[in-house]
Amino acid sequence: MKVIAINGSPRKNWNTQTLLQNALEGAASAGAETAMVNLFDLDYTGCIGCLGCKRQGGDGHCVVKDQLSPVLHDCAECDAIILGSPIYLHETTGAMRSFIERLVFPYISYDEWQVSLFKGSIKTAFVFTTNCPEDKYDAVGYTQRFADYQDMLTRIFGQCRIVTAGETLQTNDYEKYHMAMFDIPERRRRREEIFPQDCKNAFALGQWAAEQ
């Protein structure tokens, strides 16, 4: 059993990567071999629209060769993929979006509607972190955004679960930045009292991903 976490955050050892690490610890506790990929360490692009993966006689894989190529190969061979990204401007990071384009597009059939070309079924999961309070997710469109990603990964790979963490701590030193709109003591309280539960949720997600 191999579980791969894909970190789409540029900030190592912060909210998103911390949750992903907890997810991998959960997977390891269930007996899985685990690996973490930090997308911001890699030099790659999103889909370039070359249609190489759709070419007749091809193998149906992304034909672009860059530092993302071995990661895509490993994802096709693993048993579970756990994605993680903060939300920037109501969307995943550019690095994560580019990764998803390269991961998913080769498995979309242009011969039949809503057919996945992925052979077999693997578990997928998505961890989202955001500054937004969770009770405002509907109003800002996050609930639908998360559901769209869950639906896409389910259609391509077979199943997907999500974990979200809202009102995350942006920095340890708010006094250095223009951030007057945030309730700083509340953010720090949540980091101490709520974020540990988010980590437990991520741990349980990893356990689920590693279950046979």
C-alpha positions, 0 to 999 in steps of 0.5 A, a space after each residue: 500500500 502506497 499513499 502519496 501526499 501532494 502539497 500545493 502550499 508554498 509555505 513548508 511546515 505551515 497549515 497545509 503541510 502540517 495537515 498533510 503530514 498528519 494524514 500521512 502519519 494516519 496512513 502509516 499507522 494503517 501500514 502504508 508506505 508514504 511519501 510527500 511531494 512539495 510542488 513548489 520544489 519542482 519546475 513544471 507547467 500546467 497542461 499546455 493543450 498539446 493533446 499528446 495524451 489523446 493521440 491515437 496510438 499513444 499510451 494515454 499519458 501526459 507527454 510533457 517531460 519535466 520535473 512533474 513527470 515522475 510524480 505523475 507516474 508515481 500517482 498512477 501506480 500508487 494506492 491513494 493520493 492526498 492533495 492539499 492546498 490553501 485557498 488563494 483568491 477563492 481557488 487552489 494555488 496555481 501550483 496545485 491547479 497546474 498539477 491537477 490539470 496534468 494529473 486529470 486531463 489525460 484520463 478524460 475521454 474525448 470519445 465518450 461523455 463522462 468516462 474515465 480512462 483511469 484503469 482501476 480505482 484508487 482513493 483520493 482525498 483533498 485537504 483545504 486550508 483557508 482564512 475564511 470562517 467555516 460558517 461563511 463557506 456557502 456565502 463565498 462559494 467555497 462549499 461549491 468549490 470543494 464539492 466540485 473538486 470532490 466530484 471531479 476526483 471521484 469521477 476520474 479515480 473512483 472515490 474522494 473525501 475532503 477535510 477543511 480547516 478554516 480561520 487558520 493562523 496566517 503568521 506568528 507575528 501579526 504586528 508586522 503586517 497590515 491585517 487589522 481585520 482579523 481577530 488575532 487573539 481568536 486566531 491564536 486561540 483556534 491554533 491552540 484549541 481547534 487546529 489540533 482537531 483539524 490535525 486529528 481529522 487529517 490523521 483519520 483521513 490518512 487512515 481511511 486512505 490506507 484501508 484495503 
